[in-house]
Amino acid sequence: MRKNIVFFVMVLFIVTLLYTFSRKEFVPIPADEQHIRVSTKEKCLECHAQDKVSPLKKEHPPQDQCFECHKRANG
């Protein structure tokens, strides 16, 4: 009986751990005038390219995957 409980707790722990690490956090696209019509990576890079107004940081993930991480904000 004790072995079954220990096994169940271990399985539950592993499943919880896997779920926690597999979740992906999305960074919202601001719901302001500048971002309201942004729907392509080209539109993003009009302001966020290296030589533009708000360049991306060097450690930012690949620039061609904007909408993999960024989603429309509610509101």
N, C-alpha and C positions, 0 to 999 in steps of 0.2 A: 504494500500500500504506500509506504513512504517513497519507494522508488518511483511509483507512478506520479506522485505529487511533485517530486523533484524534476522528473522528466517534463511534466506539464509546465512547470514554472520556467524551465530552460527554453522550451519551445515558445512559450509566450514572450519571453525576453528577446529571443532571436527575431521573432516576427515583428515585435515592436521596434527593435533596433533597425531592421531592414526598412520598415515603413518610414521611420524618422529620417533615415539617410536618403531615401528615394524621393522624398517630397521636394518639389521645386518651387522656390519662392519667386514670384513675379514682381518686377518693379513696374509700377504703373506709369503710363504716359500721362503727363499732366493734362488736366481738362481745362486748358486755358486757350486764348486766342492763337498763340503761336503754334500749338500742337494739335488743334482741333481737326485740321485737314491732313495731318500726316498719316500716310497709309503705305508708304514705300520706303525702302532703305535709302533711296536717292534723296527723298525729302528730308530724312533724318540728317544725312550728311551735308545738306545745305548749310546747316549751323554747327554740326558736330564733327566735321572733318578737322584734321590737324591745323589747318591754316584759317579756320573760321572763328566765329564769335565764341562758341562754347565747345572747344575741342574735347574729345574723349581722353581720359587718362591713359597713360601708357599700358597699365595693367588691365584695361578694359578687354573683355572677350572679343573675338573676331567681329569686325564691323559689318560683315555681310549677314549677320543673324539678329538684327534688331528685334524682330517680333518673336524670336524664340524666348527671350527673357522679358521683354516689355509688352505689357497689355494695356488696353484702354482703361483709364480710371473711371470709376462710377461717379457720375455727377456732372 
